[in-house]
Amino acid sequence: MGTHFFKKVHSCCTFTLNASPVVLLLLIFIWAFWAYHFRLCWYLIQNQAIIQGCLYMIFFEPLFGLAVWSFYKASRTSPGNTLEIAKKNEMLMDIEQGHQDQNSEYVQLLQSHSPTCNNEGHGNTDDNDGEDQDDFGGMGRDNTPSHDEIASSPAILSLDDSGNTPSSLASSPVTSRTHSSITVKRDGAKRYCQKCKMDKCDRSHHCRSCKRCILKMDHHCPWINNCVGFYNYKFFYLFIVYGSLFCIYVFATTLAPTIDIMKQPMGVLAIDFNWLFLCFVSAVFGLFLTPFSLFHTRQLCKNRTTIEFYEKANYRLGSRRWQQQRGSGARRQMMDIMRSKYFNPWDLGMRSNVEQVLGKSPMTWFIPIGSPSGNGYHYPLNNYAYDTLAMDDDDDDDI
């Protein structure tokens, strides 16, 4: 009984500590909205600066709304983890088994709810949702893909019927094929999480706070009480960008009238201290968020996470046939490449890197909606990385 009580107390204390930065940030947002509108802008309007006060409020609203919206989406959206992948894969295996057994409850459920399913349990691709279309690069297919294609296709470029890359993607630096994980431990063994008891995907890492392996983990952010990973990186990036612009705007528009009043006789006694706090808070957060936004903008263009920026990754060597064709000299060169801090196999070019996170349409890049391209556990490689690191399928079992 005593142990159970202390566990509940510890859980409550941990929850309070984790939630306190989020609550503090929400309170700052609420106070900033009130102070800016009803203390600063209303003062300007009352003192014959009507146009100035109205313009201040008009430009304040979109920055404030987008910052709060992005903050909400970043904190409430799961970054994705390997446990979710395992559950999806189990469901896919059950559904595939159901195709072989017409009496399976999955087949009966699919047939009862999907009028486009035929007797063999295959559906029409026209009914795929937007996420599936994005995964296949927006190119339609005649038949529903098999289980193996579903498991791998979101991470690679689709091929046409002749096996060639479509002309619209022919100039892309992305390879048209992908293999299993290319990142390994220092000894060359597969990456395995002892806590989750599962293999680690490329670019995934175990978070001590979330107690899970996060897909494409960037870092754990206490200000949103959430990990920044594959599914919510866009929202986090937009949050810090709009947060930076919001702080710069508030500081710039509040500083000028504050200085004017301070210059007046006895201005220190006449000034509203909400103005001083607006200047101080916006300056502090702006000095922190602005360089942080610039850093993540560069990482976004390079298709690189914060962990990948600071840590060296160990990449698996290419296939034995590749090494035999190029000799021992190429192998020594490969050993240098696989331990290089500056080697980035995920860099597909600036435009492709941005689209992979922010989406295909530039119209939605700066709106906190949508989902990233891919599935979070397989990632396309650039041509050089594929030629040097990717293994042949028949060599995977030998590792």
HUURKA-V84144 format. One record per residue. OMEGA is omega as a letter, one per 20 degrees, with the letter a starting at -180 (999 if undefined). NEAR is the number of other ideal C-beta (glycine too) atoms within 12 Angstrom. D_FIRST is the distance of its C-alpha to the first C-alpha in Angstrom with 1 decimal. Layout:
# HUURKA-V84144
OMEGA,NEAR,D_FIRST + OMEGA,NEAR,D_FIRST
This chain:
# HUURKA-V84144
a,7,0.0 + r,8,3.8 + r,9,5.5 + r,10,5.2 + a,11,6.3 + r,12,8.8 + r,13,10.0 + r,14,10.8 + r,14,12.5 + r,14,14.4 + r,14,15.4 + r,14,16.8 + r,14,18.6 + r,16,20.1 + a,16,21.3 + r,15,22.8 + a,17,24.6 + a,24,25.9 + a,20,27.1 + r,17,28.7 + r,21,31.9 + r,25,32.4 + r,20,32.1 + a,20,34.4 + r,29,37.0 + r,22,36.9 + r,16,37.6 + r,31,40.4 + a,33,41.9 + r,16,41.8 + a,21,43.3 + r,36,45.9 + a,27,47.1 + a,20,47.4 + a,30,49.1 + a,40,51.5 + a,26,52.7 + r,19,52.7 + a,28,53.4 + a,40,55.6 + r,35,57.3 + r,22,57.8 + r,28,59.4 + a,30,61.8 + r,20,62.8 + a,14,63.4 + r,15,65.6 + r,10,68.0 + a,20,66.3 + a,16,65.4 + r,13,66.1 + r,23,64.0 + r,26,61.0 + r,17,61.2 + r,17,61.5 + a,31,58.6 + a,26,56.4 + a,17,57.9 + r,22,57.1 + a,31,53.7 + a,21,52.3 + r,18,52.5 + r,34,51.0 + a,30,48.1 + a,20,47.5 + r,28,47.6 + r,40,45.4 + r,28,42.7 + r,27,43.1 + r,36,42.8 + r,37,39.8 + a,26,38.1 + a,31,39.1 + a,37,38.0 + a,31,34.5 + a,20,33.9 + r,30,35.7 + r,26,33.9 + a,42,35.8 + r,36,35.3 + a,36,33.5 + r,39,34.1 + r,26,31.4 + r,27,33.3 + a,30,36.5 + r,21,35.0 + r,15,34.1 + r,22,37.6 + r,24,39.2 + r,17,37.4 + r,20,38.6 + r,24,42.1 + r,20,42.2 + r,21,41.1 + r,29,43.9 + r,26,46.4 + r,19,45.6 + r,24,46.1 + a,26,49.6 + a,16,50.4 + a,15,49.0 + r,17,50.5 + a,13,48.1 + a,19,45.1 + r,15,42.9 + r,26,43.2 + r,27,47.0 + r,17,47.0 + r,16,44.8 + a,28,47.1 + a,23,50.2 + a,12,49.1 + a,13,48.2 + a,20,50.8 + a,11,54.4 + a,16,55.8 + r,24,54.4 + a,16,57.0 + a,10,56.8 + r,15,55.5 + r,27,52.6 + a,23,54.0 + r,25,53.9 + a,16,56.4 + r,21,55.7 + a,14,57.0 + r,18,53.7 + r,24,51.7 + a,13,49.9 + a,18,50.8 + r,20,48.2 + r,28,49.7 + r,22,53.2 + a,26,52.2 + a,34,50.8 + r,33,54.2 + r,31,56.0 + a,22,57.3 + a,23,59.5 + r,19,59.5 + a,27,59.4 + a,12,61.1 + r,16,58.3 + a,29,54.6 + r,24,53.3 + a,17,51.8 + a,22,48.2 + r,13,49.3 + r,22,51.2 + a,25,48.3 + a,25,46.0 + a,28,48.6 + a,32,51.0 + a,32,49.1 + a,39,49.4 + r,30,53.2 + a,38,56.4 + r,34,57.8 + r,23,61.1 + a,20,63.9 + a,11,65.4 + r,9,67.6 + a,10,64.7 + r,15,65.8 + r,24,64.0 + a,22,65.0 + a,12,67.7 + a,14,65.5 + a,24,63.2 + a,14,65.8 + a,15,65.8 + r,26,62.1 + a,28,60.9 + r,36,58.1 + a,29,58.6 + r,26,58.8 + r,26,56.4 + a,34,53.0 + r,30,51.2 + a,32,47.8 + r,33,45.9 + r,40,48.2 + a,38,45.7 + r,25,44.5 + a,20,42.8 + r,15,45.0 + r,11,45.8 + a,19,46.8 + r,15,43.9 + r,22,42.1 + a,31,39.4 + r,21,36.0 + a,26,32.6 + a,12,30.1 + r,18,27.1 + a,25,28.4 + a,14,30.1 + r,24,33.2 + r,25,36.7 + r,33,37.4 + r,39,40.1 + r,41,42.9 + r,41,41.9 + a,41,38.2 + r,38,35.6 + r,29,31.9 + a,28,30.3 + a,15,27.4 + r,23,26.4 + r,31,26.7 + r,16,25.6 + r,31,28.5 + a,38,32.1 + r,42,34.2 + r,39,37.7 + a,45,40.4 + r,40,38.0 + r,42,39.7 + r,34,36.9 + a,28,33.6 + r,34,34.5 + a,21,32.1 + r,30,34.5 + a,38,33.9 + a,27,30.3 + r,38,31.5 + r,40,33.3 + a,44,37.1 + a,43,38.3 + a,42,40.6 + a,35,40.1 + r,40,39.6 + r,47,41.9 + a,38,44.7 + r,43,42.7 + r,46,41.5 + r,39,45.1 + r,41,46.5 + a,41,43.9 + r,40,45.0 + r,33,48.7 + r,34,48.7 + r,40,46.5 + r,32,49.1 + r,29,52.0 + r,41,50.2 + r,37,49.7 + a,26,53.3 + a,30,54.7 + a,43,52.8 + a,31,53.8 + a,23,57.4 + a,30,57.9 + a,37,56.2 + a,24,57.8 + r,20,61.4 + r,32,61.2 + r,33,59.0 + a,16,61.7 + r,19,64.4 + a,25,62.8 + r,20,62.1 + a,14,65.9 + r,14,66.8 + a,9,67.5 + a,10,64.2 + r,17,62.5 + a,15,59.3 + a,11,58.9 + a,17,59.8 + r,25,57.6 + a,26,54.4 + r,17,51.5 + r,27,49.9 + r,34,52.7 + r,25,51.9 + r,25,48.3 + r,39,49.4 + a,32,51.6 + a,23,49.1 + a,30,46.1 + r,39,48.4 + a,22,50.0 + a,17,46.7 + r,32,45.3 + r,28,48.7 + r,17,49.2 + a,19,46.0 + a,32,46.3 + r,25,50.0 + r,15,50.1 + r,28,46.8 + r,30,48.6 + r,17,51.6 + a,25,49.6 + r,32,47.9 + r,23,51.2 + r,20,52.6 + r,33,49.7 + r,35,50.1 + r,24,53.8 + a,28,53.1 + a,38,50.3 + r,33,48.1 + r,38,44.5 + r,28,43.3 + r,25,41.7 + r,30,44.9 + a,21,46.9 + a,15,45.2 + r,18,44.4 + r,18,46.8 + r,35,46.2 + a,27,47.3 + r,37,49.4 + r,40,50.3 + r,32,54.0 + a,32,56.3 + r,28,57.3 + r,18,59.2 + r,16,62.3 + a,23,62.2 + a,24,62.0 + a,15,64.8 + a,14,67.1 + r,19,66.7 + a,12,66.6 + r,12,64.8 + r,12,65.8 + r,19,63.9 + r,21,60.8 + r,15,61.0 + r,20,61.3 + r,29,58.3 + r,22,56.2 + a,17,57.2 + a,28,56.4 + r,28,52.9 + a,22,51.7 + r,19,53.5 + a,17,51.4 + r,15,54.1 + a,29,54.2 + a,30,52.6 + a,39,53.0 + a,39,51.6 + a,29,54.3 + a,34,56.4 + a,21,58.5 + a,19,57.7 + a,21,58.3 + r,30,56.3 + a,31,53.4 + a,29,53.2 + a,30,53.5 + a,40,50.7 + a,43,48.2 + r,34,49.9 + a,28,51.5 + a,26,55.0 + r,17,56.4 + a,13,57.2 + a,11,57.0 + a,20,53.2 + a,23,52.6 + r,26,51.8 + a,21,49.8 + r,33,46.1 + r,22,46.4 + a,27,46.7 + a,33,45.2 + r,39,46.4 + r,40,48.7 + a,40,47.3 + r,36,43.9 + a,36,42.1 + r,36,42.1 + a,33,45.9 + r,46,48.3 + r,42,52.1 + r,41,53.9 + a,29,57.1 + a,23,60.1 + r,22,60.1 + r,34,56.5 + a,30,57.0 + a,22,60.1 + a,31,58.5 + a,38,54.9 + a,35,54.4 + r,31,54.4 + a,23,56.1 + a,17,54.1 + r,13,55.3 + a,20,54.1 + a,17,50.4 + a,10,49.5 + a,14,51.1 + 999,24,48.8
